[in-house]
């Protein structure tokens, strides 16, 4: 207030003077302690403004002279005043010190020179409010607020308020304390203990900061709080001038800093007539290129990201020049040098305005460039060859049981057969009489011979009945246990046979990232200088750290320069490529020999990159959100990913699909077993015939007068002679007889005699 009032007063004095000369000199005396005061700065500024504004004194220039004095040296003060008078000043500004002002005012009174200061003397003007009026103002306020008990704090015996006059003019309890910078706290605590809540303070600016380190109240700009005399808790509104109004677009606070609430207000709608430099990288189907000569400029490029860029440019309102990044890389930070490459480096150097493509938003990239809202969400997955079907073998019908089970069943068959043979020999119930009619040669036999025991066991296992039945309890127990064992084995085999013969089984060496990390036969890698490589390099998960060590040790063969190289290596076999799921989805829909292994290893998104602080980021983000809500981005995705002219047809592997029909390659082994069994039986029959032909005589009737019609032949009519016919002729005769009797309803009657009983018997 002092500086402003001083300047205005000076202007009024000079402007109303009669006969103003071309040059007016003004002097001022200030104390030389504590450097320059606010009053001195105000004095200099007032003279400067006066000389600039020619409307007040169009033909007059004001000069000022300043002298500094010691506030305790009155003789020096008088000397400095005389010095100013000697140079011809026409007015003098007095210091704020009352003692010095008294001497200066006395000299100015004697020389009729106007004196501008705090005390009111003849020829002097005091720019401070009058004590009388200040006291009256306080009295009126205290009466209005009905203060009956309050305190007064003052630092000096004299000040702007006449304290004694004020206390005498009020009716009530008044507590007055003279304070210093070190006694504020104790006096305030005293007032607090006496429950004095209303205080009048008369102090200078140095003490006010100490008095206010805990005052806080609610104001128009929010909470008003001071710390060390400075406002610390406030809010600044950021406003923008529009065509017809002023709009609040954000606010600033000391703690939250800048918060933009209306980012769209910083962009004008419609075309901005701006051409942006956009860099990209070739990646199917995001950005592809026409290499024909008739394509130039932006027309050379096409793809999913190119369509998005074209749509956004119309929404936001800008033109663009699209070109490839020189090093054909997305951008990664070199751990050794700290330098970035690829599109990130181009944006950091402000060589491009936008970077469009399958560029992943990562923490490291976001720290040096900006990204818009993601236009596509994705993750890292594993690209691998489709697992091959298990080759169909001729004896696939044996697959339901493991090879060791077949061995155990075979061993159990031999063990049970031998046990039945031994137990049958030990049990007397299994022995029976043979040819009981021959009383001279009574003999007993056992039905469980070694061959019959093996035949009984295999018949039970095959669920076939035999002409041998156990009679003893011991043999029946063994037969029952073997029957139960056969039931379980046959039922298990039958149940599992359908699944093995009708369901196609796939051989898949890996199922997830853990399987990939725990083996060494299948190589794996990723794109060089991409976000996928950075993910494995910086990951703290042990599985991914192990995978990164393996890839890092196999440099440079583990990494590829393009996705096409990685896909080619996967098709060659024995290689897994770690890539982003969106690109993987595009590939597997067009190459039925490739598939995705496992789920996503992480989650992230593709965004459009801009340099730090670019004004285009927020506008493009809003356009992306609008395109997503309208479904435009999804339609573009379907256009480039699910084009039926390019996708391959995969065989359905769903649970609802019908079972495959069984072919000869699946159950042909059964026919092989059948043919082999027939062949073995024929060979055994041949050797049986040969053995009997060589080792036994053949009896035949030779009496010429035998009457065969009677149906009996006497013993005297049988003659036993050794066989003299050829072996092959005998086989031919047996086959001829079998073919001759094949279609006959009854066989010729042959009379035979029992060699043991000598009783004539009819032929069987």
Secondary structure as UniProt FT lines:
FT   HELIX           2..15
FT   STRAND          23..31
FT   HELIX           38..52
FT   TURN            54..56
FT   TURN            58..59
FT   STRAND          61..69
FT   TURN            71..72
FT   HELIX           74..87
FT   STRAND          91..93
FT   HELIX           98..111
FT   STRAND          114..117
FT   TURN            122..123
FT   STRAND          124..126
FT   HELIX           131..145
FT   STRAND          149..154
FT   HELIX           163..169
FT   STRAND          173..178
FT   TURN            181..183
FT   HELIX           184..193
FT   TURN            194..195
FT   STRAND          199..202
FT   HELIX           205..211
FT   STRAND          216..219
FT   TURN            220..221
FT   STRAND          222..227
FT   TURN            228..229
FT   STRAND          230..231
FT   STRAND          235..241
FT   STRAND          246..253
FT   TURN            254..256
FT   STRAND          257..260
FT   HELIX           263..266
FT   STRAND          275..280
FT   TURN            284..286
FT   STRAND          287..289
FT   TURN            293..294
FT   HELIX           297..300
FT   STRAND          301..302
FT   HELIX           304..316
FT   STRAND          319..324
FT   TURN            326..327
FT   TURN            335..337
FT   HELIX           342..348
FT   TURN            349..350
FT   STRAND          354..355
FT   HELIX           363..366
FT   TURN            367..368
FT   STRAND          370..371
FT   STRAND          376..378
FT   STRAND          380..385
FT   STRAND          388..389
FT   TURN            394..395
FT   HELIX           396..398
FT   TURN            399..400
FT   HELIX           403..426
FT   HELIX           428..430
FT   STRAND          431..434
FT   TURN            436..437
FT   STRAND          443..446
FT   HELIX           450..461
FT   TURN            462..463
FT   HELIX           473..502
FT   STRAND          506..507
FT   HELIX           513..517
FT   STRAND          523..527
FT   TURN            528..529
FT   HELIX           531..538
FT   HELIX           542..553
FT   TURN            554..558
FT   STRAND          559..560
FT   HELIX           563..572
FT   STRAND          575..580
FT   HELIX           581..588
FT   TURN            589..590
FT   TURN            592..593
FT   STRAND          594..597
FT   STRAND          604..606
FT   STRAND          609..610
FT   TURN            612..613
FT   HELIX           616..630
FT   HELIX           632..641
FT   TURN            644..646
FT   TURN            655..656
FT   HELIX           664..695
FT   STRAND          698..701
FT   TURN            704..705
FT   HELIX           708..710
FT   HELIX           715..717
FT   STRAND          718..721
FT   HELIX           727..740
FT   TURN            742..743
FT   STRAND          752..753
FT   TURN            755..757
FT   STRAND          760..761
//
